[in-house]
Structure formats: structure tokens, C-alpha cells
Amino acid sequence: MENANYTLITGASGGIGKELAEICAVNGQKLILCARNIERLEEIKKELEEKYKAQVFIIKSDLAQANSASLLFKEIKSKGLSVNILINNAGFGDFGFFEKCDLKIQLEMIQLNITSLTELTRLILPNMVEQKYGRIMNVASVAAFQPGPLMSVYFATKAFVLHFSEAIANELKGTGVTVTTLCPGPTKTNFDKAANVTNTALFSGKLPGPKEVAEFGFKKMMKGKIVAIHGFKNKVLVFAGKITPRRLVVNMTRKMVDKK
Ligand SMILES: NC(=O)c1ccc[n+]([C@@H]2O[C@H](COP(=O)([O-])OP(=O)(O)OC[C@H]3O[C@@H](n4cnc5c(N)ncnc54)[C@H](OP(=O)(O)O)[C@@H]3O)[C@@H](O)[C@H]2O)c1
């Protein structure tokens, strides 16, 4: 018989995903953690087992590769586990003019940020609906609310995550399964270094840490909130973007993303 009480977190080897793993462990959830850096996952597993007596499975997976999500799902099934909380957190961005960018990196970004997220959701959802309980958190960004020159593909992937997640949240009303889109603003993780956007207006000033964002997201997910924008400033910016002409919003976003 399958044990239906696992929380699957993608991108749990660092940043927001690692903090989410700790919060889930504190709340007594059994975990399946995945990322590419298996050594880091081993350290996190050891720490969560020692600190919280958590039950933790770790799986190495590069979700930027085609079919990796279905392989991950097969591995979970082969261990006799199933998932009632899914946190699609893994993601990355990339800075630069689209015309000159590395196309392979953009396509891997789409595979990770969009395709694997969609695939895992589709593969895991039927079991949640059958059990009449499930929580899904898809990590988007405040980038989801407008086009982003110089990070065009990244902003567009996050718009997909937001729209897709809101739509299925609506379809799932009354099933016991909720879908939360977490929209962090700039946050102190490895994201900016990986995306080459450290020296931008977006990542200057005092930024929240990943723990604060993860705690906020976890609470909203457990309550079944549909869209969770972290931080007052980000909420105001998202609202302002809705009432400002789109051409201006795109120009202003470019100024935020461009190098200082
Ligand atoms: N930090 C921000 O400013 C910010 C703002 C808005 C939204 N977000 C979103 O928040 C989410 C988490 O990002 P973060 O800020 O915590 O960044 P991070 O510190 O760079 O962490 C990213 C996580 O994703 C994993 N990952 C990256 N590529 C992967 C791949 N191909 N396959 C599997 N896992 C992969 C990484 O693990 P491995 O390297 O071990 O694979 C790591 O655990 C992302 O979706 C990001 O877009 C971040």
C-alpha cells in the first residue's frame, strides 16, 4: 500500500526550497527532496533527521532535462511513496538581450520553470483528487505580472506559472486540493548570482531572506490561498503595474533589471 503523506520539494538544496524543507519538517511532514546537488541534499537530510526526527528521502534530478519529471515520478512510485503536498520551487533566470543569449540555457529554463512543473503537477494531481486532499505550491515571482526586458524568457516563464496555477486552482474548487502561487520579490539567495543580475536596481538595498519568504509561502499554501505575493512593497508594485499603461510598465521594468 502506498504511503500518501509525503511532501515533494523541488530545488530543496538551497535558497527558498531548503528553508521550505525545514519548515515542513518542523510541521511534522515527511519529505522527498530533489535537486541536482546530491551532496548538499545528503547534508540537509542528515540535519533534518537529527534536528526534527524527520523522515527524508532525497532524489538527484536535473529537471531542466526532458523527461526528468516523469523519471522522478517513477522513482517516487518505485519506492512505494506518494505525494499529498507538492512544492514546485526549482527555477532559475538569465540576464541579457534575447538576440544574444545562449539559446540552450533559455530552453533549459523553459523545461525547468514550465515543463517539469506542469508535468509533475499533472502526474501527482490525480492521486490528491482521489484522496480528497492536496496542497500544491508553485513558486512564480513578482516577475509574473509584467514583461521583463533583459530577462525576457524568465519573466515569461513566471507569467505561465501564475496563469496556469490560477486556472487549475479554479478547476479544483471543492475537491479538497488547493493550488497556491507564491510570488516572491528579490530575495537573498543564490538566484541573482546564477542569473547574473546581482549588480542591478532589482537586487540592491535590503532584501528579505529565504526563511522569511518560505515561512510566508508555507502559511499561505496550508491555508489554500490562491496567489501569495510576499512583502508590502511588492504588493504595491504589482497593484501599480495593473493601473499603469503597459508600455510604461515595460520601460520601468527594464530600468530595474538593467545593470547599474
Ligand atoms: N531569489 C529571488 O530573488 C527570487 C525571486 C522571485 C522568485 N524566485 C524563485 O524562487 C525559486 C527558488 O529560487 P531561489 O531564490 O531559492 O534560488 P537558488 O538559491 O538559486 O535555489 C534554486 C534551487 O533550484 C535548484 N535547481 C536549479 N536548477 C535545477 C535543475 N536543473 N534541476 C533541479 N533543481 C534545480 C537548485 O538546486 P541544484 O543547483 O542543486 O540543482 C536550488 O536548490 C525559483 O523558482 C525562483 O525563480 C526567486
The ligand as an SDF file (V2000), in Angstrom:
LIG
                    3D

 48 52  0  0  0  0  0  0  0  0999 V2000
   15.6500   34.7900   -5.0950 N   0  0  0  0  0  0  0  0  0  0  0  0
   14.8450   35.5940   -5.7450 C   0  0  0  0  0  0  0  0  0  0  0  0
   15.0930   36.8090   -5.8330 O   0  0  0  0  0  0  0  0  0  0  0  0
   13.5710   35.0640   -6.3410 C   0  0  0  0  0  0  0  0  0  0  0  0
   12.5460   35.9800   -6.6330 C   0  0  0  0  0  0  0  0  0  0  0  0
   11.3580   35.5050   -7.1840 C   0  0  0  0  0  0  0  0  0  0  0  0
   11.1970   34.1560   -7.4380 C   0  0  0  0  0  0  0  0  0  0  0  0
   12.2120   33.2810   -7.1660 N   0  0  0  0  0  0  0  0  0  0  0  0
   12.0000   31.8650   -7.4820 C   0  0  0  0  0  0  0  0  0  0  0  0
   12.1790   31.1030   -6.3190 O   0  0  0  0  0  0  0  0  0  0  0  0
   12.5390   29.7550   -6.6690 C   0  0  0  0  0  0  0  0  0  0  0  0
   13.7100   29.3180   -5.8020 C   0  0  0  0  0  0  0  0  0  0  0  0
   14.8320   30.1220   -6.1190 O   0  0  0  0  0  0  0  0  0  0  0  0
   15.9010   30.6040   -5.0350 P   0  0  0  0  0  0  0  0  0  0  0  0
   15.8010   32.0570   -4.9340 O   0  0  0  0  0  0  0  0  0  0  0  0
   15.8120   29.7840   -3.7890 O   0  0  0  0  0  0  0  0  0  0  0  0
   17.2370   30.3050   -5.8580 O   0  0  0  0  0  0  0  0  0  0  0  0
   18.5150   29.3870   -5.5650 P   0  0  0  0  0  0  0  0  0  0  0  0
   19.1120   29.7350   -4.2450 O   0  0  0  0  0  0  0  0  0  0  0  0
   19.3600   29.5450   -6.7950 O   0  0  0  0  0  0  0  0  0  0  0  0
   17.9200   27.9120   -5.4900 O   0  0  0  0  0  0  0  0  0  0  0  0
   17.4460   27.2580   -6.6330 C   0  0  0  0  0  0  0  0  0  0  0  0
   17.1380   25.8050   -6.3180 C   0  0  0  0  0  0  0  0  0  0  0  0
   16.6910   25.1870   -7.5440 O   0  0  0  0  0  0  0  0  0  0  0  0
   17.5120   24.0510   -7.8040 C   0  0  0  0  0  0  0  0  0  0  0  0
   17.6970   23.8520   -9.2380 N   0  0  0  0  0  0  0  0  0  0  0  0
   18.2630   24.7200  -10.1290 C   0  0  0  0  0  0  0  0  0  0  0  0
   18.3260   24.1400  -11.3370 N   0  0  0  0  0  0  0  0  0  0  0  0
   17.7880   22.8910  -11.2030 C   0  0  0  0  0  0  0  0  0  0  0  0
   17.6060   21.8020  -12.0850 C   0  0  0  0  0  0  0  0  0  0  0  0
   18.0050   21.8780  -13.3670 N   0  0  0  0  0  0  0  0  0  0  0  0
   17.0070   20.6660  -11.6280 N   0  0  0  0  0  0  0  0  0  0  0  0
   16.6310   20.5890  -10.3310 C   0  0  0  0  0  0  0  0  0  0  0  0
   16.7900   21.5770   -9.4390 N   0  0  0  0  0  0  0  0  0  0  0  0
   17.3780   22.7120   -9.8690 C   0  0  0  0  0  0  0  0  0  0  0  0
   18.8490   24.3450   -7.1220 C   0  0  0  0  0  0  0  0  0  0  0  0
   19.4970   23.1230   -6.7690 O   0  0  0  0  0  0  0  0  0  0  0  0
   20.7110   22.4300   -7.5730 P   0  0  0  0  0  0  0  0  0  0  0  0
   21.6150   23.5170   -8.0490 O   0  0  0  0  0  0  0  0  0  0  0  0
   21.3060   21.5270   -6.5410 O   0  0  0  0  0  0  0  0  0  0  0  0
   20.0570   21.6580   -8.6660 O   0  0  0  0  0  0  0  0  0  0  0  0
   18.3710   25.0510   -5.8510 C   0  0  0  0  0  0  0  0  0  0  0  0
   18.0080   24.0990   -4.8750 O   0  0  0  0  0  0  0  0  0  0  0  0
   12.8340   29.7820   -8.1650 C   0  0  0  0  0  0  0  0  0  0  0  0
   11.7450   29.2420   -8.8810 O   0  0  0  0  0  0  0  0  0  0  0  0
   12.9830   31.2690   -8.4810 C   0  0  0  0  0  0  0  0  0  0  0  0
   12.6440   31.5780   -9.8140 O   0  0  0  0  0  0  0  0  0  0  0  0
   13.3770   33.7140   -6.6090 C   0  0  0  0  0  0  0  0  0  0  0  0
  1  2  1  0
  2  3  2  0
  2  4  1  0
  4  5  1  0
  4 48  2  0
  5  6  2  0
  6  7  1  0
  7  8  2  0
  8  9  1  0
  8 48  1  0
  9 10  1  0
  9 46  1  0
 10 11  1  0
 11 12  1  0
 11 44  1  0
 12 13  1  0
 13 14  1  0
 14 15  2  0
 14 16  1  0
 14 17  1  0
 17 18  1  0
 18 19  2  0
 18 20  1  0
 18 21  1  0
 21 22  1  0
 22 23  1  0
 23 24  1  0
 23 42  1  0
 24 25  1  0
 25 26  1  0
 25 36  1  0
 26 27  1  0
 26 35  1  0
 27 28  2  0
 28 29  1  0
 29 30  1  0
 29 35  2  0
 30 31  1  0
 30 32  2  0
 32 33  1  0
 33 34  2  0
 34 35  1  0
 36 37  1  0
 36 42  1  0
 37 38  1  0
 38 39  2  0
 38 40  1  0
 38 41  1  0
 42 43  1  0
 44 45  1  0
 44 46  1  0
 46 47  1  0
M  CHG  2   8   1  16  -1
M  END
$$$$
